[in-house]
Amino acid sequence: MFKIIKSSFLRGIDGVLTDVEIDISKGIPSFNLVGLADTAIKESKERVKSAINNSGFNFPNKRIVINLSPASIKKEGVYFDLAIALGISLYKNEINYDFSKSVFVGELSLNGEIKRVNGIISIISNAKKQNMKKVFIPYENSLEASFIKGIDIYPIKNFKELIDFIKEDKKINKLRTKVIKLEDSFDLDFKDIIGNEFAKRAFEIAACGGHNIFMIGPPGSGKTMLAKRINTIIPNLNEEEILQITKIYSASGYLKDDEGIIKQRPFRMPHYNSTITSLIGGGKEIKPGEIVLSHKGILFLDEILEFNKRVLDSLRNPIEDKYINISRVKEKITYPCDFLLIASANPCKCGNYMTNIDCICTKSQIDKYLNKISGPMLDRFDMFIEINPIDFEKIEKSIGIRSSKEIKKNVIKGREYQKKRYKDNKLNTLMNQKDINLYCKLDKESLSFLKLIYDKYNLSTRTYFKILKTARTIADLDEEKDIKLNHISEAFSYRKAYFKFWRNTIM
């Protein structure tokens, strides 16, 4: 007897449709599994045998060969248990069921119950893309699966329930599709931040145009408070972005049982002792790192100068490319990592350099501390903000001027300008050379000023274009079609902290 049951597994964060080919014949009883299967899949032989017997069915005393096709792709995980058990259990039965358009995914326990698996939303999405009609999944994965439209999804609790359905002895209700309801509730607000209106304006621009931002200032000046509130001013996720983020978290095993989908932008804050693997991703199973978990959200590197320099430099390409390639022997995985990068740092080891408090660091110690981050890495930031302690009079008032709600309205307005311009969701930070030539035209006065600062401060070409992109965002916030002198001037003002702290130490 030969049968093909369709299943699927995860490769990175994407589902891969797989044919589980089952051949049962006379001969010495054996159970062989081929097709580049990992240890977890090979161990399924024992799980499947016990699950079939404990569900009230007979495991055939025959020669069984299972092939997972395509055999050229390495397969990992416990996704094939259900399909393997189904094919073996039905070897004697003539079933009037079309298996060619159905996908079966799930891990079997020894008593026949079906356990949840990671990445079910990716598996269903891929099955839909491959024109499959039905997907049978573990009941425990119902919540996240219920947000996928356009395909019939059947949640099942145990193996016997599935067999009874296939034999038409029992009905299983299809999963009802749920509507994604966006949440816009935060406990934090920019109004909590007293003073630092210049920094708030910088965050408004960064949120609107997707510009990376670097904060430097003494301990306790409010750097972390600012960073943690940026999600309150960024526009809500759209449905496509929600599904992208949920795929990543589901595949990584970080999706909570009662969560279903991710409705708010991720805010990741890795510790400065993080390794390259934890930040970028990789390891034996090539898992996503912090930059991938930050996709469509925020990556906040607090105390960035305490990070290992080699670890920081590994971020340079992903920041520019918005994706990361991780290669291992015979395998390469590509993960998306389109995030907004925010970093903060003290100006020196003691934290008091260029403040009203006496700094106990020597000049060489300050230079060494600031040089912990390379020039090319600094060049990945669009804006540099100096955060200063607040005057007592402002503390006494204990309230900021602008709230998150007010700032967010402006950010949404600026993003609408970009959407009309690019006809999609691209932000100004992703402008290519063609876009810059089209949308960043300058009058003589603005061009003359830009040439002056380019020559005076010996700017790199990358910095020149970052100033232009930031100016374009400022013009959008001001509802201006063309970039003017005041927009260029303001964009350059967000580079002054860089010249103040690094120009004499990094060339």
C-alpha positions as CSV (number, residue, x, y, z in Angstrom):
1,M,0.0,0.0,0.0
2,F,1.3,3.4,-0.9
3,K,-0.2,6.7,0.3
4,I,0.8,10.4,0.2
5,I,-0.4,12.6,3.0
6,K,0.5,16.3,2.9
7,S,2.1,18.0,5.9
8,S,4.3,21.0,6.5
9,F,7.2,22.2,8.6
10,L,9.0,25.4,9.4
11,R,12.2,26.6,7.7
12,G,13.1,29.8,9.4
13,I,9.8,31.5,9.8
14,D,8.2,30.2,6.6
15,G,6.1,27.1,6.2
16,V,7.3,24.4,3.7
17,L,4.7,22.0,2.2
18,T,5.9,18.4,2.4
19,D,4.7,15.1,1.0
20,V,4.7,12.3,3.6
21,E,5.1,9.2,1.4
22,I,4.0,6.0,3.2
23,D,4.8,2.6,1.8
24,I,3.5,-0.5,3.7
25,S,4.4,-3.9,2.4
26,K,5.0,-7.5,3.3
27,G,8.4,-8.4,4.8
28,I,10.4,-8.3,8.0
29,P,8.5,-5.9,10.3
30,S,10.4,-2.6,10.4
31,F,9.8,1.2,10.5
32,N,12.2,3.3,8.4
33,L,12.1,7.1,8.0
34,V,14.1,8.8,5.3
35,G,14.2,12.3,3.8
36,L,16.8,14.4,5.7
37,A,14.9,14.1,9.0
38,D,16.4,15.4,12.3
39,T,16.4,13.5,15.6
40,A,12.9,14.8,16.7
41,I,11.4,13.5,13.5
42,K,13.1,10.1,13.7
43,E,11.8,9.8,17.3
44,S,8.3,10.1,16.0
45,K,8.3,6.4,15.2
46,E,7.8,5.6,18.9
47,R,5.2,8.4,19.4
48,V,3.2,7.3,16.4
49,K,3.2,3.7,17.3
50,S,2.0,4.3,20.9
51,A,-0.6,7.0,19.7
52,I,-2.1,4.6,17.2
53,N,-2.4,1.7,19.7
54,N,-3.7,3.9,22.5
55,S,-6.3,5.4,20.2
56,G,-7.9,2.0,19.7
57,F,-6.3,1.1,16.3
58,N,-3.9,-1.6,15.3
59,F,-0.3,-0.8,14.4
60,P,0.5,-2.9,11.3
61,N,3.2,-5.6,11.8
62,K,4.6,-4.9,8.3
63,R,7.6,-3.3,6.6
64,I,7.0,0.5,6.7
65,V,9.0,3.1,4.9
66,I,8.3,6.8,5.3
67,N,9.8,9.3,2.9
68,L,9.6,13.1,3.5
69,S,9.7,14.8,0.1
70,P,11.4,16.9,-1.1
71,A,14.3,14.9,0.4
72,S,16.9,17.5,-0.5
73,I,15.7,19.9,2.3
74,K,16.6,19.3,5.9
75,K,13.6,18.9,8.1
76,E,13.3,19.7,11.8
77,G,10.6,19.5,14.4
78,V,7.6,17.4,15.4
79,Y,5.2,18.6,12.6
80,F,4.9,15.2,10.8
81,D,3.5,13.0,13.6
82,L,-0.1,13.5,12.6
83,A,0.4,12.8,8.9
84,I,2.6,9.7,9.5
85,A,0.1,8.2,11.9
86,L,-2.9,9.0,9.6
87,G,-1.2,7.2,6.6
88,I,-0.3,4.2,8.6
89,S,-3.7,3.8,10.3
90,L,-5.6,3.9,7.0
91,Y,-3.4,1.4,5.1
92,K,-6.2,-1.2,4.9
93,N,-9.1,1.2,4.4
94,E,-10.6,2.4,1.2
95,I,-11.4,6.0,2.2
96,N,-13.4,8.3,0.0
97,Y,-11.5,11.3,0.9
98,D,-9.3,13.6,-1.3
99,F,-6.0,13.9,0.5
100,S,-4.4,16.0,-2.2
101,K,-5.8,19.3,-1.0
102,S,-5.5,18.8,2.8
103,V,-2.6,19.4,5.1
104,F,-2.1,17.6,8.4
105,V,0.1,19.1,11.1
106,G,0.6,18.2,14.8
107,E,2.7,16.5,17.4
108,L,1.2,13.3,18.9
109,S,1.4,12.4,22.6
110,L,1.6,8.7,23.5
111,N,-2.1,8.6,24.4
112,G,-3.1,10.0,21.0
113,E,-3.7,13.7,22.0
114,I,-2.5,16.3,19.6
115,K,-0.2,18.9,21.0
116,R,0.4,22.5,19.8
117,V,3.3,23.3,17.4
118,N,5.2,26.5,16.8
119,G,4.7,28.6,13.6
120,I,1.2,27.4,12.8
121,I,0.3,30.8,11.2
122,S,3.3,30.4,8.8
123,I,2.3,26.9,7.9
124,I,-1.4,27.8,7.2
125,S,-0.3,30.9,5.2
126,N,2.0,28.8,3.0
127,A,-0.7,26.1,2.6
128,K,-3.1,28.8,1.4
129,K,-0.5,30.1,-1.0
130,Q,0.0,26.5,-2.4
131,N,-3.8,26.3,-3.1
132,M,-4.5,23.8,-0.4
133,K,-8.2,23.8,0.7
134,K,-8.1,22.4,4.2
135,V,-5.6,22.4,7.1
136,F,-5.9,20.2,10.2
137,I,-4.1,21.6,13.2
138,P,-3.8,21.0,17.0
139,Y,-6.8,22.4,18.9
140,E,-4.3,24.4,21.1
141,N,-3.3,26.4,18.0
142,S,-6.8,27.6,17.3
143,L,-6.5,31.1,18.6
144,E,-3.6,32.2,16.3
145,A,-5.0,30.2,13.4
146,S,-8.4,31.9,13.6
147,F,-7.0,35.2,12.1
148,I,-6.1,33.5,8.7
149,K,-8.7,34.0,6.0
150,G,-9.4,32.1,2.8
151,I,-8.8,28.5,3.8
152,D,-10.7,25.9,5.9
153,I,-9.1,25.2,9.2
154,Y,-10.0,22.2,11.4
155,P,-8.8,22.2,15.0
156,I,-8.6,18.6,16.4
157,K,-7.9,17.5,19.9
158,N,-6.9,13.8,19.4
159,F,-6.0,11.3,16.8
160,K,-9.3,9.3,17.1
161,E,-11.3,12.4,16.4
162,L,-9.4,12.9,13.1
163,I,-9.9,9.3,12.0
164,D,-13.6,9.4,12.7
165,F,-13.8,12.6,10.6
166,I,-11.9,11.1,7.7
167,K,-14.2,8.0,7.8
168,E,-17.2,10.4,7.9
169,D,-18.3,9.0,11.3
170,K,-17.9,12.3,13.1
171,K,-18.1,16.0,12.2
172,I,-15.5,18.6,13.1
173,N,-16.5,22.2,13.0
174,K,-14.4,24.6,10.9
175,L,-12.6,27.4,12.7
176,R,-14.4,30.7,12.6
177,T,-12.3,33.5,11.3
178,K,-11.8,36.4,13.7
179,V,-11.5,40.0,12.9
180,I,-8.2,41.7,14.0
181,K,-9.1,44.4,16.5
182,L,-6.3,46.9,17.0
183,E,-5.3,48.0,20.4
184,D,-4.1,51.6,21.1
185,S,-3.8,51.6,24.9
186,F,-0.5,52.4,26.6
187,D,0.3,53.1,30.2
188,L,3.1,55.4,29.1
189,D,2.8,58.9,27.6
190,F,5.3,61.6,26.4
191,K,3.5,64.0,28.7
192,D,5.2,62.1,31.6
193,I,8.5,63.6,30.4
194,I,9.3,67.0,31.8
195,G,11.2,69.3,29.5
196,N,13.4,67.9,26.8
197,E,11.1,69.3,24.1
198,F,14.0,69.2,21.6
199,A,14.3,65.5,22.2
200,K,10.6,65.0,21.9
201,R,10.6,66.8,18.5
202,A,13.5,64.5,17.4
203,F,11.5,61.4,18.4
204,E,8.5,62.8,16.5
205,I,10.7,63.1,13.3
206,A,12.2,59.6,13.9
207,A,8.8,58.0,14.3
208,C,7.5,59.7,11.2
209,G,10.3,58.9,8.8
210,G,11.8,55.8,10.4
211,H,15.1,57.5,11.3
212,N,17.5,55.8,13.7
213,I,18.3,57.9,16.7
214,F,21.2,58.1,19.2
215,M,20.8,59.7,22.7
216,I,23.8,60.7,24.8
217,G,23.6,62.2,28.3
218,P,24.3,61.7,31.9
219,P,22.6,58.9,34.0
220,G,19.1,59.8,35.1
221,S,18.5,62.5,32.4
222,G,15.5,60.6,30.8
223,K,17.0,58.6,27.9
224,T,15.3,55.3,28.7
225,M,12.0,57.1,29.5
226,L,12.0,58.7,26.0
227,A,12.9,55.4,24.3
228,K,10.1,53.4,26.0
229,R,7.5,55.9,24.9
230,I,8.2,55.9,21.1
231,N,5.6,53.2,20.5
232,T,2.9,55.6,21.8
233,I,3.5,57.9,18.8
234,I,4.1,55.4,16.0
235,P,1.0,54.7,13.9
236,N,-0.8,51.4,14.6
237,L,0.2,48.2,12.8
238,N,-1.8,47.3,9.7
239,E,-3.1,43.7,9.1
240,E,-0.1,42.7,6.9
241,E,2.4,43.9,9.5
242,I,0.5,42.1,12.3
243,L,0.7,38.8,10.5
244,Q,4.4,39.3,9.7
245,I,5.3,39.9,13.3
246,T,3.0,37.1,14.5
247,K,4.7,34.7,12.1
248,I,8.1,35.5,13.7
249,Y,6.9,35.2,17.3
250,S,4.9,32.0,16.6
251,A,7.9,30.3,14.8
252,S,10.2,31.4,17.6
253,G,7.9,30.0,20.3
254,Y,7.4,33.4,22.0
255,L,3.7,33.7,21.3
256,K,1.7,33.4,24.5
257,D,-1.2,30.9,24.7
258,D,-3.8,33.5,25.3
259,E,-2.3,36.0,22.8
260,G,-3.2,34.7,19.4
261,I,-1.6,37.5,17.5
262,I,0.8,40.4,18.1
263,K,-1.2,43.6,18.0
264,Q,1.4,46.1,19.1
265,R,4.8,46.9,17.7
266,P,7.6,44.9,19.4
267,F,9.9,46.8,21.7
268,R,13.1,44.8,22.3
269,M,15.8,45.9,24.8
270,P,18.7,43.4,24.8
271,H,21.3,43.5,27.5
272,Y,24.7,44.9,26.7
273,N,26.2,41.4,27.4
274,S,24.3,40.0,24.5
275,T,26.3,37.8,22.1
276,I,26.2,38.0,18.3
277,T,24.0,34.9,18.1
278,S,21.4,36.3,20.5
279,L,21.4,39.7,18.7
280,I,21.6,38.5,15.1
281,G,20.3,35.0,15.3
282,G,21.7,31.6,14.5
283,G,22.8,28.7,16.6
284,K,22.2,25.0,15.8
285,E,18.6,25.6,14.9
286,I,19.2,29.0,13.2
287,K,16.8,30.8,15.4
288,P,15.8,34.5,15.0
289,G,17.8,37.0,17.1
290,E,16.7,40.3,18.7
291,I,16.9,42.2,15.4
292,V,14.4,39.8,13.8
293,L,12.1,39.9,16.9
294,S,12.2,43.7,16.5
295,H,10.8,43.6,13.0
296,K,8.3,46.4,12.4
297,G,9.1,47.6,15.9
298,I,11.8,49.1,18.0
299,L,15.3,47.8,18.9
300,F,16.6,49.8,21.9
301,L,20.3,49.4,22.7
302,D,20.6,50.9,26.1
303,E,24.2,51.7,27.2
304,I,25.3,51.0,23.7
305,L,28.9,51.8,24.5
306,E,29.0,48.8,26.9
307,F,28.2,46.4,24.1
308,N,31.0,44.4,22.5
309,K,32.4,46.3,19.5
310,R,32.3,43.2,17.3
311,V,28.7,42.5,18.3
312,L,27.7,46.1,17.4
313,D,29.5,46.0,14.0
314,S,27.5,42.8,13.1
315,L,24.4,45.1,13.0
316,R,25.8,47.3,10.2
317,N,24.4,45.4,7.2
318,P,21.0,44.4,8.7
319,I,20.4,48.1,9.6
320,E,20.9,49.1,6.0
321,D,19.4,46.0,4.2
322,K,16.4,45.4,6.6
323,Y,17.0,41.6,6.4
324,I,19.7,39.2,7.7
325,N,21.1,36.1,6.0
326,I,22.3,33.4,8.4
327,S,24.3,30.6,6.7
328,R,25.2,27.2,8.0
329,V,26.5,24.1,6.3
330,K,24.2,23.3,3.4
331,E,21.6,25.8,4.7
332,K,20.9,29.5,4.5
333,I,17.9,31.3,6.2
334,T,16.8,34.8,5.4
335,Y,14.9,36.7,8.1
336,P,13.3,40.2,7.9
337,C,14.5,42.8,10.3
338,D,12.9,46.2,9.4
339,F,13.2,47.9,12.8
340,L,13.7,51.5,14.2
341,L,17.0,51.6,16.0
342,I,17.3,53.7,19.2
343,A,20.5,53.8,21.2
344,S,21.5,55.6,24.4
345,A,24.9,56.1,26.1
346,N,26.6,58.0,28.9
347,P,29.2,60.5,27.7
348,C,31.9,58.8,29.7
349,K,32.5,56.0,32.2
350,C,31.4,58.1,35.2
351,G,28.7,59.7,33.1
352,N,29.5,63.4,34.0
353,Y,31.6,64.5,31.0
354,M,30.3,67.9,29.7
355,T,27.8,68.3,32.6
356,N,27.7,70.6,35.6
357,I,29.1,67.8,37.7
358,D,32.9,67.3,37.8
359,C,34.0,64.4,35.6
360,I,36.6,62.1,37.2
361,C,37.6,60.5,33.9
362,T,40.9,61.5,32.1
363,K,40.8,62.6,28.4
364,S,42.3,59.3,27.3
365,Q,39.6,57.4,29.3
366,I,36.9,59.5,27.7
367,D,38.3,59.0,24.2
368,K,38.6,55.2,24.8
369,Y,35.1,55.0,26.1
370,L,33.5,56.9,23.2
371,N,35.6,54.9,20.7
372,K,33.9,51.6,21.8
373,I,31.6,52.2,18.9
374,S,33.0,52.3,15.4
375,G,32.7,55.2,13.0
376,P,30.8,53.1,10.4
377,M,28.3,52.0,13.1
378,L,27.8,55.6,14.2
379,D,27.1,56.5,10.5
380,R,24.0,54.2,10.6
381,F,22.3,56.8,12.9
382,D,20.3,59.6,11.3
383,M,20.0,61.7,14.5
384,F,22.1,62.4,17.6
385,I,20.4,64.0,20.6
386,E,22.1,65.3,23.7
387,I,19.8,64.8,26.8
388,N,20.4,67.2,29.6
389,P,19.2,67.2,33.3
390,I,16.0,69.2,33.9
391,D,15.9,72.5,35.8
392,F,14.2,72.5,39.2
393,E,11.5,74.8,38.0
394,K,10.4,72.3,35.4
395,I,10.5,69.4,37.8
396,E,8.2,71.4,40.2
397,K,5.5,71.6,37.4
398,S,5.8,67.8,37.0
399,I,4.1,67.8,33.5
400,G,5.3,67.9,29.9
401,I,3.9,70.2,27.3
402,R,3.0,67.7,24.5
403,S,1.2,64.4,25.0
404,S,1.7,61.2,22.9
405,K,-1.8,61.6,21.4
406,E,-0.9,65.1,20.0
407,I,2.5,63.9,18.7
408,K,1.0,60.8,17.1
409,K,-1.6,62.9,15.2
410,N,1.3,64.8,13.6
411,V,3.3,61.6,12.9
412,I,0.2,60.0,11.1
413,K,-0.2,63.2,9.0
414,G,3.5,63.0,8.0
415,R,3.2,59.4,7.1
416,E,0.2,60.0,5.0
417,Y,2.3,62.4,2.9
418,Q,4.9,59.7,2.4
419,K,2.2,57.1,1.5
420,K,0.9,59.4,-1.2
421,R,4.4,60.1,-2.5
422,Y,5.6,56.5,-2.7
423,K,2.2,54.8,-3.3
424,D,3.0,52.3,-0.5
425,N,4.2,52.1,3.1
426,K,7.8,53.0,2.4
427,L,9.3,55.6,4.8
428,N,11.7,58.4,4.0
429,T,14.6,56.6,5.6
430,L,14.3,54.0,2.8
431,M,14.5,56.4,-0.1
432,N,16.9,55.3,-2.8
433,Q,18.9,57.6,-5.1
434,K,16.1,57.9,-7.6
435,D,13.7,58.9,-4.8
436,I,16.2,61.5,-3.5
437,N,16.6,63.0,-6.9
438,L,12.8,63.3,-7.3
439,Y,11.7,64.4,-3.9
440,C,14.6,66.2,-2.3
441,K,15.2,69.0,-4.7
442,L,16.7,72.1,-3.0
443,D,16.5,75.8,-3.9
444,K,19.8,77.8,-4.2
445,E,19.7,79.0,-0.6
446,S,19.3,75.5,0.9
447,L,21.8,74.0,-1.5
448,S,24.4,76.6,-0.6
449,F,23.9,76.0,3.2
450,L,24.2,72.3,2.7
451,K,27.4,72.7,0.7
452,L,28.8,75.0,3.5
453,I,28.2,72.4,6.3
454,Y,29.4,69.5,4.0
455,D,32.7,71.2,3.4
456,K,33.1,72.7,6.9
457,Y,32.4,69.4,8.8
458,N,33.9,67.1,6.1
459,L,30.7,65.0,6.0
460,S,30.6,61.6,4.5
461,T,28.3,60.9,1.6
462,R,26.1,58.7,3.8
463,T,25.7,61.5,6.3
464,Y,24.9,64.0,3.5
465,F,22.0,61.8,2.3
466,K,20.8,61.1,5.9
467,I,20.5,64.9,6.5
468,L,18.5,65.2,3.2
469,K,16.2,62.3,4.3
470,T,15.6,63.8,7.7
471,A,14.9,67.2,6.2
472,R,12.3,65.5,3.9
473,T,10.5,64.1,6.9
474,I,10.6,67.5,8.7
475,A,9.1,69.1,5.5
476,D,6.3,66.4,5.5
477,L,5.5,67.2,9.1
478,D,5.2,70.8,8.1
479,E,3.0,69.9,5.2
480,E,5.5,71.4,2.7
481,K,6.0,69.9,-0.8
482,D,9.6,71.2,-1.1
483,I,12.5,71.1,1.4
484,K,13.4,74.6,2.6
485,L,16.3,76.1,4.4
486,N,14.7,75.8,7.8
487,H,14.2,72.0,7.2
488,I,17.8,71.5,6.3
489,S,18.9,73.6,9.3
490,E,16.8,71.6,11.7
491,A,17.9,68.3,10.2
492,F,21.6,69.3,10.7
493,S,20.9,70.4,14.3
494,Y,20.2,66.7,15.1
495,R,23.8,65.9,14.1
496,K,25.5,68.4,16.5
497,A,25.8,66.0,19.4
498,Y,27.9,63.8,17.1
499,F,30.3,66.5,16.4
500,K,30.4,67.5,20.0
501,F,31.3,64.1,21.4
502,W,33.0,62.2,18.6
503,R,34.6,64.5,16.0
504,N,37.8,64.8,18.0
505,T,38.0,61.0,18.7
506,I,36.6,59.3,15.6
507,M,37.9,60.3,12.1
